[in-house]
Amino acid sequence: VFWSLKGFLYIRKCHRGTWVAQWVKKMSSANSTPVTFFFFLGFSHYPKVEVIVFVLCLLMYLFTLLGNVILISITVLNSHLHKPMYFFLSNLSLLDIWYTSSAFIPMLANFVSGKNTISFLGCAAQMYFSLAMGSTECVLLSMMAYDRYVAICNPLRYPIIMNKSVCVQIASGSWVTGCLTALVETVSVLGLPLCGHNTINHFACEILAVLKLVCVDTSMVELMMLVITILILPMTMLLICISYAFILSNILRISSVDGRSKAFSTCAAHLTVVVLFYGTTLSMYLKPSAVDSQEIDKFIALVYGALTPMLNPIIYSLRNKEVKAAVKKLLI
């Protein structure tokens, strides 16, 4: 669609006939060398660092898998946790498992095999799932902030407002939004000609790293990605800030110290996850264009993709008495 529109506009502003042939020739030459696979540079320039990164990523992935599976299991098996907050939390854990699996299993497999390659379709799938899970998590975290707002500011109406049907609709809307935006971005980038460029200076098919391989003007795609990023990141952050502004205002009106402490504790875990997630995401996608260090981007991607999903179940279990009680009950 993008190339058809660009070609149409190009033909309209040029003389009919001669310029049409030139445009067709340009498109043919741009796509003359199709890319069937990609080669990852990863951390190959630093062999010792590469070994350390492999060991750390393997351990973090295993901890992420174990922690989030336990969190989902206790949410499903323990009837006391059949509440909106834990329903959203189990969705968050599922997102973390899916994201880390799509990003790090190929990387770990490539390190063991020594190939450091991925097929074109594999790269498309990896890019799509990483974008979809990241976008879905943004929307889901904002909905979890709204859930905390209703629980603290409207406790008597909370069971009515956040009923089962509403929770399912919110979670479904988050997943659909994330998957659709990821589909648009993935198709837009991988639909551009790469002219045989297939070496990605990253350890995964990260969209910004793949976009650097494109051999034509990418301003339209970059503008589209900027619009989606603004709609997903700052807008969801704004919703979170508004929710917690009302929560803080309500907490300050609570007279008892125990009441304030309990209200703060119910929000502390979610706020910690929000800061970790948005801090690393914003530093990667909204940094100034003058700052263009791909090596820094790789380490930020490791924090965003491995460390944050691993810490999420730990944060929620340590800050939540109900979760800790459920874990003890499950283990015993």
Secondary structure, DSSP 8 states (H G I E B T S, - for coil): -HHHHHHHHHHHHS-TTHHHHHHHHHHHHHTSS---EEEE-TTTT-HHHHHHHHHHHHHHHHHHHHHHHHHHHHHHH-GGG-SHHHHHHHHHHHHHHHHHHHHHHHHHHHHHHS--EEEHHHHHHHHHHHHHHHHHHHHHHHHHHHHHHHHHHSTTTHHHHT-HHHHHHHHHHHHHHHHHHHHHHHHHHHTS--TT--EESSSS--HHHHHTT--S--HHHHHHHHHHHHHHHHHHHHHHHHHHHHHHHHHHT--SHHHHHHHHHHHHHHHHHHHHHHHHHHHHHSS-TT---HHHHHHHHHIIIIIHHHHHHHHHHHS-HHHHHHHHHHH-
